[in-house]
């Protein structure tokens, strides 16, 4: 078993969490082909147990949050609390989340930060009609790591580390002001 250490910083405090990656590599490195025929790495996929990265699993299971269980939007909405602590207050398909968050007053960023939602474009390795969202769990100068649902299959949670710059990301919805 591999363990991933994730640091959360904010409000003058840093919290370190050790997250077990129980299933090792699943499918190795994911890749997508571009229109020019070149292949871009989308990161290494690691399956993790079905439990939230940021919150404890409720005793009665996962709550309804307005998004279909098993989809990426469900997982991101379940784990993201946002700058005001209210969580996701918008709707829409994943690729629409940058604009929808901006419409409710949350300015998107071009840079990843721990706790932010990464919003990915449609196609290029992501759902062709809906896009994809994930929650950022770690950031380095050269990459960022996300926790996501439905990248490897409906209801399956995994983590991936993605190189920067990432040509597939539309933006990041920060968790902290």
ZICORUR-V435063 format. One record per pair of residues at least 12 apart in sequence whose ideal C-beta (glycine too) atoms are under 7 Angstrom apart, sorted by the first residue. I is the first residue (numbers start at 1). J is the second residue. Records with the same first field share a line. If there is no record, write none. Layout:
I: J + J
This chain:
1: 20 + 22
2: 21 + 24
3: 18 + 19 + 20 + 21
4: 19 + 21 + 159
5: 18
6: 19 + 137 + 138
7: 114 + 138
8: 114 + 115
9: 114
10: 176
19: 48 + 53
21: 46 + 48 + 159
22: 48 + 49
23: 47
24: 46
25: 44 + 46
26: 45 + 46 + 47 + 152 + 158
27: 45
28: 44
29: 41 + 44
30: 42 + 43 + 45 + 125
32: 124 + 125
34: 124
40: 167
41: 163
42: 125 + 162 + 168
43: 160 + 161 + 162
44: 160 + 161
45: 151 + 152 + 158 + 160
46: 158 + 159
47: 152 + 156 + 158
48: 157 + 158 + 159
50: 157
52: 78 + 79
53: 79 + 135 + 137 + 147
54: 79
55: 79
62: 78
65: 77 + 78
66: 91
70: 149 + 150 + 154 + 155
71: 149 + 150
72: 94 + 132 + 133 + 134 + 148 + 149 + 150
73: 94 + 133
74: 149
75: 148 + 149 + 157
76: 117 + 133 + 134 + 135
79: 135 + 147
80: 117 + 135 + 175
81: 175
82: 106 + 175
83: 106 + 174 + 175 + 176 + 177
89: 104
90: 103 + 104
93: 130 + 131
94: 119 + 130 + 131 + 132 + 133
95: 119 + 121 + 122 + 130 + 131 + 170
97: 117 + 119 + 133 + 173
98: 119 + 170 + 171 + 173
101: 173
106: 173
108: 171 + 172 + 173
109: 171 + 172 + 174
110: 171
111: 172
112: 136 + 139 + 144 + 172
113: 136 + 139 + 172 + 174
114: 136 + 137 + 138 + 139
115: 136 + 175 + 176
116: 136 + 172 + 173 + 174 + 175
117: 133 + 135 + 172 + 173
118: 133 + 134 + 136 + 146 + 169 + 172
119: 131 + 133 + 169 + 170 + 171 + 173
120: 132 + 133 + 168 + 169 + 170
121: 168 + 170
124: 168
125: 168
126: 168
132: 151
134: 146 + 147 + 148
135: 147
136: 172
137: 159
142: 163 + 164
143: 161 + 162 + 163 + 164
144: 162 + 164
145: 159 + 160 + 161
146: 159 + 160 + 162
147: 159
148: 160
